[in-house]
């Protein structure tokens, strides 16, 4: 990563946000090069936190990661510097803190979420009025904004051409993956006064800013390992099985995914480092690494979609899909509630939703299956599902969540046609063939065997009796007939004049 020369300043503030680490940190590295004294701050932003439940897992992850970051800063500075943590509205607190410390510049990493851009614009204006500078750098993507465009100078709307252009651009600029800050002088980190928290601690306990510890995640689930230390442990485990990623990633009962999504979301690991590691393994012929790299490129793709098309927040990427007639009313509300709670009568869908509710994690294949079921089987608007995932997912980030939901609903960027409709039973048989994942999360079906566990309503009465399952009592009957729902979806989209339907995907 290149660090551009800037005019030296005496005092600087680094504003940490979704970048909770010191290693390979462009903003921190730039500040330590430009300034003689550097403070580091994080704001527990009331504008965001006030709308979250008190036991939100992500807040607990952030708090633990802040403690880890505080330790990293102490180690880097020889014990002199600590993290400044404040609980306030960030748009007010950063200018106030900059004035209190009398810094000449604030360094931060850019964020293209519309709300973040609006907040940063307010901070910039207040700093400018006070004669202070604000320097934004790139961190959580490899290519941002207008760096990857078509030959005609327009943003890409389909992933594969974007990926090809992305790979070509990275090949031309391998320095983008360089470690940023490995040679910085930590002695420039300024001494930090005791924090305003209990006992003068740098990082407050959850209760001190209105939260509490969430219920523990199930022991056999992915769980959360906060901070860079947690991310490093997960990365080490994943690298041991990376070469098999292409073969294992779609099977939720197998240890296929990296479980690094939350660490990418909050920047406890460097994306540049992960892309570099993937590239090294690809050079060795790893198909798994090629597939993993594609997943990382998807993140960049959705972020550039959000930057160029901010209307996707609340609206379809495709304007002609904004007036699709989604199901509404009491029945739709009841079916949406059943989907949220994992009681649709389709075991793989229910298993995925129960995993999400219990742990804050959902396997990527199941994100597609559950989203397709909500939008294509139940005919419920993607916005409702998007909002539910935003509330529950540990690794929620607006760009990827919005992009994934619009992909599933066929309202977004996609080279595939709108009549792609996942069959939840076929998906179950293909990706959980032994029913191990279903048995883990839908234990009332654990004694069912063979094909019956994928579609209990098709089981023989003797099978259900032997498994001690009474449909409608122990486990619900399907709340919708997939074949009937498929025809309704084809009609819903067909009314938009979107083309001639062919066989739907299963």
MOMOJO-V697325 format. One record per pair of residues at least 6 apart in sequence whose C-alpha atoms are under 8 Angstrom apart, sorted by sequence separation. I is the first residue (numbers start at 1). GAP is how many residues later the second one is. If there is no record, write none. Layout:
((I/GAP) (I/GAP))
This chain:
((19/6) (22/6) (32/6) (73/6) (74/6) (98/6) (111/6) (127/6) (128/6) (138/6) (149/6) (150/6) (156/6) (170/6) (194/6) (195/6) (196/6) (197/6) (198/6) (206/6) (217/6) (224/6) (225/6) (248/6) (249/6) (250/6) (263/6) (264/6) (306/6) (311/6) (316/6) (338/6) (344/6) (355/6) (356/6) (374/6) (375/6) (390/6) (406/6) (407/6) (429/6) (432/6) (439/6) (440/6) (452/6) (464/6) (469/6) (471/6) (494/6) (31/7) (74/7) (86/7) (127/7) (148/7) (149/7) (194/7) (195/7) (197/7) (206/7) (217/7) (248/7) (249/7) (264/7) (282/7) (315/7) (342/7) (343/7) (355/7) (374/7) (375/7) (389/7) (390/7) (406/7) (407/7) (410/7) (411/7) (428/7) (438/7) (439/7) (452/7) (494/7) (73/8) (74/8) (98/8) (148/8) (194/8) (195/8) (248/8) (249/8) (281/8) (282/8) (309/8) (342/8) (374/8) (390/8) (410/8) (438/8) (445/8) (456/8) (73/9) (124/9) (146/9) (225/9) (248/9) (335/9) (341/9) (342/9) (353/9) (403/9) (409/9) (410/9) (73/10) (124/10) (279/10) (339/10) (342/10) (352/10) (403/10) (410/10) (71/11) (197/11) (245/11) (278/11) (279/11) (339/11) (342/11) (352/11) (371/11) (374/11) (390/11) (452/11) (490/11) (70/12) (244/12) (245/12) (278/12) (341/12) (342/12) (389/12) (14/13) (70/13) (340/13) (341/13) (14/14) (69/14) (148/14) (278/14) (279/14) (339/14) (352/14) (371/14) (435/14) (457/14) (241/15) (278/15) (352/15) (386/15) (438/15) (448/15) (456/15) (341/16) (386/16) (434/16) (448/16) (14/17) (66/17) (148/17) (349/17) (353/17) (13/18) (148/18) (275/18) (348/18) (352/18) (435/18) (12/19) (238/19) (386/19) (435/19) (447/19) (448/19) (238/20) (349/20) (385/20) (447/20) (457/20) (148/21) (275/21) (349/21) (446/21) (447/21) (457/21) (383/22) (429/22) (445/22) (3/23) (12/23) (143/23) (235/23) (382/23) (10/24) (11/24) (14/24) (16/24) (234/24) (349/24) (382/24) (445/24) (1/25) (8/25) (9/25) (10/25) (11/25) (12/25) (13/25) (14/25) (15/25) (16/25) (17/25) (234/25) (235/25) (429/25) (444/25) (4/26) (8/26) (9/26) (10/26) (11/26) (12/26) (13/26) (14/26) (15/26) (16/26) (17/26) (106/26) (108/26) (110/26) (234/26) (428/26) (3/27) (7/27) (8/27) (9/27) (10/27) (11/27) (12/27) (13/27) (14/27) (15/27) (16/27) (104/27) (105/27) (106/27) (107/27) (108/27) (109/27) (110/27) (382/27) (6/28) (13/28) (91/28) (95/28) (104/28) (105/28) (106/28) (107/28) (108/28) (109/28) (110/28) (90/29) (91/29) (94/29) (103/29) (104/29) (105/29) (106/29) (107/29) (108/29) (109/29) (110/29) (231/29) (425/29) (105/30) (107/30) (109/30) (425/30) (444/30) (445/30) (91/31) (92/31) (95/31) (109/31) (362/31) (444/31) (91/32) (95/32) (231/32) (360/32) (361/32) (360/33) (361/33) (375/33) (376/33) (142/34) (360/34) (361/34) (371/34) (375/34) (228/35) (339/35) (357/35) (227/36) (356/36) (368/36) (372/36) (222/37) (226/37) (231/37) (232/37) (356/37) (371/37) (372/37) (231/38) (336/38) (371/38) (228/40) (368/40) (42/41) (44/41) (46/41) (227/41) (228/41) (246/41) (247/41) (39/42) (40/42) (41/42) (42/42) (43/42) (44/42) (45/42) (46/42) (47/42) (245/42) (246/42) (336/42) (40/43) (41/43) (42/43) (43/43) (44/43) (45/43) (46/43) (47/43) (243/43) (244/43) (245/43) (246/43) (335/43) (39/44) (40/44) (41/44) (42/44) (43/44) (44/44) (45/44) (46/44) (243/44) (244/44) (245/44) (336/44) (20/45) (39/45) (41/45) (43/45) (44/45) (45/45) (243/45) (246/45) (376/45) (20/46) (43/46) (44/46) (242/46) (243/46) (245/46) (246/46) (332/46) (22/47) (43/47) (242/47) (245/47) (21/48) (332/48) (340/48) (20/49) (372/49) (373/49) (22/50) (43/50) (372/50) (21/51) (22/51) (43/51) (327/51) (373/51) (327/52) (328/52) (326/53) (327/53) (369/53) (326/54) (327/54) (326/55) (369/55) (369/58) (423/59) (421/65) (314/69) (419/70) (419/71) (419/74) (349/75) (418/75) (31/76) (348/76) (30/77) (348/77) (346/78) (15/79) (28/79) (346/79) (427/79) (27/80) (348/80) (418/80) (426/80) (27/81) (347/81) (27/82) (419/82) (422/82) (423/82) (424/82) (26/83) (419/83) (421/83) (422/83) (423/83) (419/84) (420/84) (421/84) (422/84) (13/85) (419/85) (420/85) (421/85) (351/86) (355/86) (419/86) (351/87) (354/87) (354/88) (313/89) (317/89) (348/89) (351/89) (352/89) (13/90) (19/90) (312/90) (316/90) (321/90) (348/90) (351/90) (11/91) (12/91) (15/91) (17/91) (347/91) (350/91) (351/91) (11/92) (12/92) (13/92) (14/92) (15/92) (16/92) (17/92) (350/92) (10/93) (11/93) (12/93) (13/93) (14/93) (15/93) (16/93) (179/93) (306/93) (318/93) (10/94) (11/94) (12/94) (13/94) (14/94) (178/94) (179/94) (305/94) (317/94) (318/94) (9/95) (12/95) (177/95) (316/95) (317/95) (318/95) (347/95) (9/96) (176/96) (177/96) (303/96) (316/96) (317/96) (302/97) (303/97) (177/98) (302/98) (177/99) (299/100) (299/101) (302/101) (378/102) (377/103) (377/104) (377/105) (257/106) (347/106) (348/106) (379/106) (347/107) (378/107) (78/108) (81/108) (84/108) (346/108) (347/108) (377/108) (27/109) (77/109) (78/109) (80/109) (81/109) (82/109) (83/109) (346/109) (376/109) (377/109) (27/110) (76/110) (77/110) (80/110) (81/110) (82/110) (85/110) (376/110) (379/110) (26/111) (76/111) (77/111) (80/111) (81/111) (84/111) (252/111) (26/112) (77/112) (80/112) (377/112) (26/113) (252/113) (376/113) (25/114) (250/114) (251/114) (252/114) (250/115) (85/117) (84/118) (85/118) (83/119) (84/119) (85/119) (19/120) (82/120) (83/120) (19/121) (18/122) (87/122) (140/124) (140/127) (142/129) (140/130) (141/130) (142/130) (265/130) (345/130) (140/131) (163/131) (166/131) (264/131) (265/131) (345/131) (70/132) (139/132) (262/132) (263/132) (265/132) (343/132) (344/132) (345/132) (346/132) (70/133) (262/133) (343/133) (344/133) (345/133) (163/134) (261/134) (262/134) (344/134) (345/134) (67/135) (163/135) (344/135) (67/136) (223/136) (66/137) (163/138) (221/138) (223/138) (159/139) (162/139) (222/139) (63/140) (218/140) (63/141) (217/141) (218/141) (63/142) (159/142) (217/142) (63/143) (335/144) (60/146) (157/148) (155/149) (156/149) (38/150) (39/150) (155/150) (29/151) (30/151) (33/151) (37/151) (38/151) (39/151) (29/152) (32/152) (33/152) (36/152) (37/152) (38/152) (39/152) (59/152) (60/152) (28/153) (32/153) (35/153) (37/153) (39/153) (60/153) (155/153) (26/154) (32/154) (60/154) (24/155) (25/155) (26/155) (29/155) (56/155) (24/156) (25/156) (32/156) (54/156) (55/156) (57/156) (144/156) (23/157) (24/157) (32/157) (54/157) (55/157) (57/157) (143/157) (23/158) (24/158) (53/158) (54/158) (55/158) (56/158) (68/158) (69/158) (141/158) (142/158) (145/158) (146/158) (23/159) (55/159) (68/159) (69/159) (141/159) (144/159) (145/159) (55/160) (67/160) (68/160) (144/160) (65/161) (66/161) (68/161) (64/162) (65/162) (141/162) (145/162) (61/163) (64/163) (65/163) (145/163) (61/164) (62/164) (61/165) (62/165) (61/166) (325/167) (324/168) (324/169) (324/172) (2/173) (1/174) (2/174) (1/175) (321/175) (1/176) (2/176) (320/176) (1/177) (3/177) (1/178) (2/178) (1/179) (252/179) (253/179) (251/180) (252/180) (250/181) (251/181) (253/183) (253/184) (252/185) (112/191) (113/193) (114/193) (112/194) (113/194) (112/195) (114/196) (65/203) (62/204) (21/206) (20/207) (21/207) (20/208) (25/245) (20/246) (21/246) (24/246) (18/247) (19/247) (20/247) (21/247) (23/247) (18/248) (19/248) (20/248) (21/248) (17/249) (18/249) (19/249) (159/254) (158/255) (159/255) (157/256) (158/256) (159/256) (157/257) (158/257) (113/285) (113/286) (57/303) (58/336) (57/337) (58/337) (52/339))
